[in-house]
Amino acid sequence: MTGRPIAITVDGETVTGLAGQTVAGVLLGAGRLSWRTTRSGAPRGVFCGIGACFDCLLTVNGVADVRACRRRAADGDDVRTQTREEGA
């Protein structure tokens, strides 16, 4: 990581992190433990942290079903959480 501060928008709220962090890392650093719900309404966030389980899905810059643990956060990213109504 370079340590350079970055800011992303999560559901309209600005969240800060460091360049090189994954989206999941930025969200966890901001105190968010879950950011999607399953069809049954169960909360989900990071589980495996290596991209195998797909529990950390969200929408980044209009692209749905992005694994938060695998995607590096970029300054200015627009992140949207996914809910069961969206078919998550």
N, C-alpha and C positions, 0 to 999 in steps of 0.2 A: 504494500500500500504506500501511496505517496504522502498521505496525511493531509492532502489538500481538501478543504471542506467542499462539500457538494450539498445541494438541496434538491429534493424530489417532492412532488405533490402526491399525496395519498388521499383519495376521496375528497379532494379540495383543501386538505390541510398540508402545510409545508412541514417536511420532516428533513432533518439534516443528518449527514453522515460524512464519511471520508472516501475519497477516490480510491477505488480498488475493492470496496466492500460490495458484497452481493446485495440485492434488494432485500433479501431475508435478513442479512446482517444489519442493514439500516433500520428495518422495522423492529428487529429485536432490540437494537440499541435505543430505540425510541420507546421501548416498553410494551410493544405490541406482541402478544404471544400467539394470536390467531388472527387470520384475515380472510377467511372464507368459511362457508358453511356447506355441509353436504346436503343432499336431497332430504335427509331426515332432520336437518337442522343442527347437526353436531358441528362444533367449531373445529377448524383445522388451521395449522400453521406449519412450522418446520417439524418434521419427524425424523427423517433419515439424514438430511443435510447433504446428500450426495446425488440427488436427482432420481433416485430409484422408486420412491413411493408415490410421488405426485400429490402429496398432501398440501404442498405450499403454492398451489396454482393461484395466479391472479392475472389481471390484464395490465399490460404495460404499453403505453403509447398506442392504444387501440388494438393491440394484438392479444387475443384471449389465450388462456391456458399456458401462460409462461411460468416456468418453475422458478420461484423466487430464490431458491438456494443455488441455482446455476447461473443466473443472469447478474452480471455486474451492474450496479446502479450507475447511471450517468446523470450529471448535472442537468436538471430540467425535466427528467422523466415524469410522465403523467401515469400514476399507478392507480388502478381501481381494484377494490376487493371484489370477489365473486361470491354470490349467494345462490342458494338453491333455486331461486326464481330464474337465474341465468343458466341453469343446467349444469352447475358445477358438481 
